[in-house]
Amino acid sequence: MSEQADIVIIGGGIMGLATAYNLAREHGVKRVVVLEQGYLCSGASGRNGGGVRAQFSSETNVRLMQESLRICADFASQMKINVWFRQGGYLFLVRTKESEASLHASVKVQNECGHATRLLTAKEAKKVVPELEVEGVLSASYNPNDAVVFPWPFVWGYAKGAESHGVSIRTFTKVTGFRTQGSKILAVCTDQGEIATNRVVNACGAWSPGVAAMLGVELPNKPHRHEICSSEPLKPWLTPLVADLSNGLYFSQSTRGEIVGGISNHDVPEGIDMRSSIKFLSLYASALVKTVPSVGAVKVLRQWAGCYDLTPDQNPIVGQVDGVDEFYQASGFMGHGFMMAPVMGKLLADHIVNATDLPLFQRWNLRRFREGNLLKESMIIG
């Protein structure tokens, strides 16, 4: 492989593919190459729970996700692929006074943005999901417009759409380094050959720090193993995705009837690790049965793991970095990169082509960690 590209995107997950699709379709960029070290859906994009919500604590995230929800709602008809988009809503539970105050503040922000989230008492939450055990629950928030999708066809849809507009997607192609001249990128080196380009997007999720390090750029992202469990199929009974902010438990019911969910587990190996563990299964099963006692006898179908891409302030790193020309970041999205990718791919593509100077790209730029301009996002699950 020896060629030239206008833009090389490293990372064939939904973030990289959404960016490639928008570059080609919306802006007519002709030579876009996406490099993926494994197969499509081998990383976090194929290992997440598929939640899409606008219930966040910051105005920035709420407004971004309102647009992302709109894109997701139209995705199946636009891409001609079924993603099982279903707006059953998100129901958040809190069990401490501190979390309750934070939840109330978040709902206020959401309402001000036009996302009609309702605060509920424990009894009202039980009316939304009658099977819940709400002892210890102080309050809840519920928005029926939040949704869940099936992740794999979302990735495949973006890939097919990108390829239909001329994007070249190279799976099983590992980036080994860069050829540079001063602060300028000249080429991306891979185990399949070299691609000459001056513009590179780093959309590798938990693998992004390793790619950036090849250019002398230090990212503060840290991978964190997150596991998910799926039960045997059950008769449909659960409409919203339920999330408990006290322990990171979350669960929803798929279109096939499985209960799919996860929970926070801070005791995991450092680095990229996608093995499953008994400890997770114990934590998850105990919390789930306490929250919904009626599922105590349900059998586990399978469990799997992927990597969250964590940053110190729980917000992403997006846009160009100082010191390397036209090296764009799209990583650090915690556990909500999948749901943000539809809107972020659109914004990043416009930023690259038109040099749009959005406040968002200043707020989420890498330099904020050096300057101390950090903003915390509190509504993180898992």
VEXDREN-2710 file (C-alpha; in Angstrom, 1 decimal):
% VEXDREN-2710
k/r/px/py/pz
1/MET/0.0/0.0/0.0
2/SER/1.6/3.3/-1.2
3/GLU/-0.8/6.1/-1.9
4/GLN/-2.0/9.6/-1.1
5/ALA/-5.0/10.7/0.9
6/ASP/-6.5/14.1/1.7
7/ILE/-7.3/12.8/5.2
8/VAL/-6.4/9.7/7.1
9/ILE/-8.7/8.7/10.0
10/ILE/-7.2/6.2/12.4
11/GLY/-9.9/4.2/14.1
12/GLY/-12.7/2.4/12.4
13/GLY/-15.2/2.7/15.2
14/ILE/-18.4/4.8/14.9
15/MET/-16.5/8.1/15.7
16/GLY/-14.0/7.6/12.9
17/LEU/-16.6/6.3/10.4
18/ALA/-19.2/9.1/11.2
19/THR/-16.4/11.6/10.6
20/ALA/-15.4/9.9/7.3
21/TYR/-19.0/9.7/6.2
22/ASN/-19.6/13.4/6.8
23/LEU/-16.3/14.5/5.2
24/ALA/-17.2/12.6/2.0
25/ARG/-21.0/13.1/1.8
26/GLU/-21.4/16.6/3.2
27/HIS/-18.2/18.2/2.1
28/GLY/-17.2/16.2/-1.0
29/VAL/-13.7/15.3/0.3
30/LYS/-12.5/12.7/-2.3
31/ARG/-9.6/10.8/-0.8
32/VAL/-10.6/9.8/2.8
33/VAL/-8.9/6.6/4.2
34/VAL/-10.0/5.0/7.4
35/LEU/-7.6/2.6/9.1
36/GLU/-8.8/0.0/11.6
37/GLN/-6.4/-2.4/13.3
38/GLY/-9.0/-5.1/13.7
39/TYR/-12.4/-5.8/12.2
40/LEU/-15.3/-3.3/12.3
41/CYS/-17.0/-3.5/15.7
42/SER/-13.9/-5.1/17.3
43/GLY/-13.5/-2.1/19.7
44/ALA/-15.8/-0.1/22.0
45/SER/-18.3/0.6/19.2
46/GLY/-19.3/-3.1/19.0
47/ARG/-19.1/-3.7/22.7
48/ASN/-21.4/-1.1/24.3
49/GLY/-25.0/-1.1/25.4
50/GLY/-26.3/1.2/22.6
51/GLY/-27.9/3.9/24.8
52/VAL/-28.6/7.3/23.3
53/ARG/-29.6/10.0/25.8
54/ALA/-29.7/13.7/26.3
55/GLN/-29.9/13.5/30.1
56/PHE/-26.6/15.1/31.0
57/SER/-25.5/17.7/33.5
58/SER/-23.9/20.3/31.1
59/GLU/-25.7/22.4/28.5
60/THR/-23.1/21.5/26.0
61/ASN/-23.7/17.8/26.3
62/VAL/-27.5/18.2/26.4
63/ARG/-27.6/20.2/23.2
64/LEU/-25.2/17.9/21.4
65/MET/-27.2/14.9/22.3
66/GLN/-30.5/16.5/21.3
67/GLU/-29.0/16.7/17.8
68/SER/-27.6/13.3/18.0
69/LEU/-30.9/11.8/18.9
70/ARG/-32.4/13.5/15.9
71/ILE/-29.8/12.0/13.6
72/CYS/-30.3/8.6/15.2
73/ALA/-34.0/8.7/14.6
74/ASP/-33.5/9.3/10.9
75/PHE/-30.5/6.9/10.5
76/ALA/-32.4/3.8/9.4
77/SER/-34.3/5.5/6.6
78/GLN/-31.2/7.5/5.5
79/MET/-28.8/4.5/5.5
80/LYS/-31.3/1.8/4.6
81/ILE/-30.4/-0.4/7.5
82/ASN/-32.4/-1.3/10.6
83/VAL/-30.7/-0.2/13.8
84/TRP/-33.7/-1.0/16.1
85/PHE/-33.9/2.6/17.3
86/ARG/-36.5/2.6/20.1
87/GLN/-37.4/5.6/22.3
88/GLY/-38.3/3.9/25.6
89/GLY/-36.6/6.6/27.6
90/TYR/-34.0/6.7/30.4
91/LEU/-35.0/6.4/34.0
92/PHE/-32.2/7.6/36.4
93/LEU/-32.3/6.6/40.1
94/VAL/-30.5/8.4/43.0
95/ARG/-30.1/7.2/46.6
96/THR/-28.1/9.9/48.3
97/LYS/-28.8/13.6/49.1
98/GLU/-25.7/14.7/47.2
99/SER/-26.7/12.8/44.1
100/GLU/-30.3/14.0/44.4
101/ALA/-29.1/17.6/44.5
102/SER/-26.9/17.0/41.4
103/LEU/-29.7/15.3/39.6
104/HIS/-32.1/18.1/40.3
105/ALA/-29.5/20.6/38.9
106/SER/-29.0/18.4/35.8
107/VAL/-32.8/18.2/35.1
108/LYS/-33.0/22.0/35.4
109/VAL/-30.3/22.3/32.7
110/GLN/-32.1/19.8/30.5
111/ASN/-35.4/21.6/30.8
112/GLU/-33.8/24.9/29.9
113/CYS/-32.5/23.2/26.8
114/GLY/-36.0/22.0/25.8
115/HIS/-35.3/18.4/26.8
116/ALA/-38.5/17.7/28.8
117/THR/-37.1/15.6/31.6
118/ARG/-39.3/15.0/34.7
119/LEU/-38.3/14.7/38.3
120/LEU/-40.1/11.8/39.9
121/THR/-40.5/10.5/43.4
122/ALA/-39.7/6.8/44.1
123/LYS/-43.3/5.9/43.9
124/GLU/-43.7/7.7/40.6
125/ALA/-40.6/5.8/39.3
126/LYS/-42.2/2.6/40.2
127/LYS/-45.2/3.5/38.1
128/VAL/-42.9/3.8/35.1
129/VAL/-41.3/0.4/35.9
130/PRO/-43.6/-1.5/38.2
131/GLU/-41.1/-4.3/38.8
132/LEU/-38.6/-1.9/40.5
133/GLU/-37.8/-2.2/44.2
134/VAL/-37.5/1.4/45.1
135/GLU/-36.6/1.1/48.8
136/GLY/-33.7/3.5/49.4
137/VAL/-34.4/5.5/46.2
138/LEU/-34.8/9.2/47.0
139/SER/-35.9/10.4/43.6
140/ALA/-35.6/9.8/39.9
141/SER/-35.5/11.5/36.5
142/TYR/-37.3/10.3/33.4
143/ASN/-37.3/11.4/29.8
144/PRO/-39.2/9.2/27.3
145/ASN/-37.3/10.7/24.3
146/ASP/-34.0/9.0/25.2
147/ALA/-33.4/5.8/23.3
148/VAL/-31.5/2.6/22.7
149/VAL/-30.2/1.2/19.4
150/PHE/-28.4/-2.0/18.3
151/PRO/-24.8/-0.8/17.9
152/TRP/-23.5/-3.1/15.2
153/PRO/-25.7/-2.0/12.3
154/PHE/-25.1/1.6/13.3
155/VAL/-21.4/1.0/12.6
156/TRP/-22.1/-1.0/9.5
157/GLY/-24.5/1.7/8.2
158/TYR/-21.9/4.4/8.6
159/ALA/-19.2/2.2/6.9
160/LYS/-21.5/1.4/4.0
161/GLY/-22.6/5.0/3.6
162/ALA/-19.0/6.2/3.7
163/GLU/-17.8/3.7/1.1
164/SER/-20.7/4.7/-1.2
165/HIS/-19.2/8.2/-1.2
166/GLY/-15.7/7.0/-2.0
167/VAL/-14.2/6.5/1.4
168/SER/-11.6/3.6/1.6
169/ILE/-11.9/1.5/4.8
170/ARG/-8.9/-0.7/5.6
171/THR/-9.5/-3.2/8.3
172/PHE/-6.6/-5.3/9.9
173/THR/-4.3/-2.4/9.2
174/LYS/-2.1/-1.3/12.1
175/VAL/-0.5/2.2/12.3
176/THR/3.2/1.8/13.1
177/GLY/4.3/5.4/13.0
178/PHE/4.4/8.7/11.1
179/ARG/6.8/10.4/8.7
180/THR/7.1/14.1/9.6
181/GLN/8.9/17.3/8.8
182/GLY/9.0/19.7/11.7
183/SER/5.5/20.1/12.9
184/LYS/4.0/18.8/9.7
185/ILE/2.7/15.3/9.0
186/LEU/3.9/13.9/5.7
187/ALA/2.6/10.3/5.9
188/VAL/1.1/7.6/8.0
189/CYS/3.1/4.4/8.2
190/THR/1.3/1.1/8.6
191/ASP/2.1/-2.6/8.5
192/GLN/0.6/-2.6/5.0
193/GLY/2.6/0.3/3.6
194/GLU/2.6/4.1/3.7
195/ILE/-0.1/6.7/3.0
196/ALA/1.0/10.2/2.2
197/THR/-1.2/12.8/3.9
198/ASN/-1.0/16.1/5.8
199/ARG/-4.2/15.6/7.8
200/VAL/-4.9/12.9/10.4
201/VAL/-7.8/12.3/12.7
202/ASN/-7.1/10.2/15.8
203/ALA/-10.3/8.5/16.7
204/CYS/-9.0/5.3/18.4
205/GLY/-10.8/5.6/21.7
206/ALA/-8.8/3.8/24.4
207/TRP/-5.9/3.3/21.9
208/SER/-5.7/7.0/21.1
209/PRO/-2.8/7.8/23.5
210/GLY/-0.6/5.3/21.9
211/VAL/-1.2/6.8/18.4
212/ALA/-0.7/10.3/19.7
213/ALA/2.6/9.3/21.4
214/MET/4.0/8.4/18.0
215/LEU/3.9/12.1/17.2
216/GLY/5.2/13.2/20.6
217/VAL/1.7/14.2/21.8
218/GLU/0.8/13.2/25.4
219/LEU/-2.9/12.5/26.0
220/PRO/-4.3/12.1/29.5
221/ASN/-6.8/9.4/28.4
222/LYS/-6.8/6.2/30.4
223/PRO/-8.5/2.9/29.3
224/HIS/-10.9/1.3/31.8
225/ARG/-12.4/-2.1/31.3
226/HIS/-16.2/-2.0/31.3
227/GLU/-18.2/-5.2/31.2
228/ILE/-21.7/-6.0/30.0
229/CYS/-24.0/-8.9/30.6
230/SER/-26.9/-10.3/28.6
231/SER/-29.6/-12.6/29.9
232/GLU/-31.8/-15.2/28.2
233/PRO/-34.7/-13.6/26.3
234/LEU/-37.8/-12.7/28.3
235/LYS/-41.3/-11.6/27.4
236/PRO/-41.1/-7.7/26.9
237/TRP/-41.7/-5.9/30.2
238/LEU/-39.1/-3.1/30.4
239/THR/-39.7/0.1/28.5
240/PRO/-36.9/2.5/29.6
241/LEU/-33.2/2.0/30.2
242/VAL/-32.8/2.2/34.0
243/ALA/-29.7/3.6/35.5
244/ASP/-28.7/3.9/39.2
245/LEU/-26.3/6.8/39.7
246/SER/-25.3/5.4/43.1
247/ASN/-23.5/2.3/41.8
248/GLY/-23.4/2.7/38.1
249/LEU/-25.9/-0.1/37.5
250/TYR/-27.8/0.2/34.2
251/PHE/-30.0/-2.2/32.3
252/SER/-32.5/-2.3/29.4
253/GLN/-34.4/-4.9/27.4
254/SER/-33.4/-5.6/23.8
255/THR/-35.9/-6.1/21.0
256/ARG/-35.2/-9.9/21.3
257/GLY/-36.0/-9.8/25.0
258/GLU/-32.6/-10.0/26.7
259/ILE/-31.8/-7.9/29.7
260/VAL/-28.6/-6.1/28.8
261/GLY/-26.7/-4.1/31.3
262/GLY/-23.5/-3.3/33.3
263/ILE/-22.3/-1.8/36.5
264/SER/-19.3/0.2/37.8
265/ASN/-16.3/-1.8/38.8
266/HIS/-13.2/0.2/39.8
267/ASP/-11.1/-2.9/40.6
268/VAL/-10.0/-3.8/37.1
269/PRO/-6.5/-4.2/35.5
270/GLU/-4.8/-1.1/34.2
271/GLY/-4.4/-0.7/30.5
272/ILE/-6.4/-2.2/27.7
273/ASP/-8.0/-5.4/28.9
274/MET/-11.1/-6.9/27.3
275/ARG/-11.4/-10.1/29.3
276/SER/-14.5/-11.0/31.2
277/SER/-14.5/-11.5/35.0
278/ILE/-16.4/-13.3/37.7
279/LYS/-16.3/-10.3/39.9
280/PHE/-18.3/-8.2/37.5
281/LEU/-20.9/-10.9/37.2
282/SER/-21.2/-11.0/40.9
283/LEU/-21.5/-7.2/41.3
284/TYR/-24.0/-6.9/38.5
285/ALA/-26.2/-9.8/39.4
286/SER/-26.4/-8.7/43.1
287/ALA/-27.3/-5.1/42.2
288/LEU/-29.8/-6.1/39.5
289/VAL/-31.6/-8.5/41.7
290/LYS/-31.8/-6.0/44.5
291/THR/-33.3/-3.5/42.1
292/VAL/-35.6/-5.9/40.2
293/PRO/-36.1/-9.0/42.5
294/SER/-38.2/-10.8/39.9
295/VAL/-35.2/-11.4/37.6
296/GLY/-33.4/-13.4/40.3
297/ALA/-33.9/-16.8/38.5
298/VAL/-33.1/-15.5/35.0
299/LYS/-30.2/-17.2/33.3
300/VAL/-27.1/-15.4/31.9
301/LEU/-26.7/-15.8/28.2
302/ARG/-23.3/-14.2/27.8
303/GLN/-21.0/-11.4/29.0
304/TRP/-18.3/-9.4/27.3
305/ALA/-16.0/-6.4/27.9
306/GLY/-14.7/-3.3/26.2
307/CYS/-12.8/-0.2/27.2
308/TYR/-14.1/3.1/28.3
309/ASP/-11.8/6.0/27.3
310/LEU/-11.5/8.1/30.4
311/THR/-10.3/11.7/30.8
312/PRO/-9.6/13.5/34.1
313/ASP/-12.6/15.9/33.8
314/GLN/-14.9/13.3/32.2
315/ASN/-15.2/15.3/28.9
316/PRO/-13.7/14.5/25.5
317/ILE/-10.6/15.7/23.7
318/VAL/-11.6/17.1/20.4
319/GLY/-9.9/19.2/17.7
320/GLN/-6.3/20.1/16.8
321/VAL/-3.4/19.9/19.2
322/ASP/-0.6/22.4/19.7
323/GLY/2.7/21.4/18.2
324/VAL/1.5/19.1/15.3
325/ASP/-0.2/20.7/12.3
326/GLU/-3.6/19.2/11.3
327/PHE/-3.6/16.4/13.8
328/TYR/-7.2/16.2/15.1
329/GLN/-8.4/14.4/18.2
330/ALA/-11.7/12.7/18.7
331/SER/-11.3/10.6/21.9
332/GLY/-11.8/10.6/25.6
333/PHE/-15.6/10.3/25.4
334/MET/-15.9/8.2/28.5
335/GLY/-18.7/5.7/28.0
336/HIS/-20.8/7.9/25.7
337/GLY/-18.7/8.1/22.6
338/PHE/-21.1/5.9/20.7
339/MET/-24.1/8.1/21.3
340/MET/-22.2/11.3/20.6
341/ALA/-20.5/10.1/17.4
342/PRO/-23.4/11.0/15.0
343/VAL/-23.2/14.7/15.9
344/MET/-19.5/14.8/16.6
345/GLY/-18.7/13.3/13.2
346/LYS/-20.8/16.0/11.6
347/LEU/-19.2/18.8/13.6
348/LEU/-15.6/17.6/13.3
349/ALA/-15.9/17.1/9.5
350/ASP/-17.1/20.7/9.2
351/HIS/-14.3/21.9/11.5
352/ILE/-11.6/20.1/9.4
353/VAL/-12.9/21.3/6.0
354/ASN/-14.0/24.8/6.8
355/ALA/-11.8/25.6/9.8
356/THR/-14.9/26.5/11.9
357/ASP/-13.9/27.8/15.2
358/LEU/-16.6/26.4/17.4
359/PRO/-16.5/27.2/21.2
360/LEU/-16.9/23.5/21.7
361/PHE/-13.5/22.8/20.1
362/GLN/-11.9/25.3/22.3
363/ARG/-13.6/24.0/25.5
364/TRP/-12.6/20.4/24.7
365/ASN/-9.1/21.1/23.3
366/LEU/-6.2/19.2/24.8
367/ARG/-4.5/22.4/26.2
368/ARG/-7.3/22.7/28.8
369/PHE/-5.5/20.2/31.0
370/ARG/-2.4/22.3/30.9
371/GLU/-4.3/25.5/31.6
372/GLY/-6.6/24.1/34.2
373/ASN/-9.8/24.9/32.4
374/LEU/-11.7/21.8/33.4
375/LEU/-15.5/21.2/33.5
376/LYS/-16.9/18.0/35.1
377/GLU/-19.7/16.0/33.7
378/SER/-21.6/14.3/36.5
379/MET/-24.1/12.0/34.7
380/ILE/-21.7/9.2/33.8
381/ILE/-22.9/5.6/34.0
382/GLY/-20.7/2.6/34.8
END
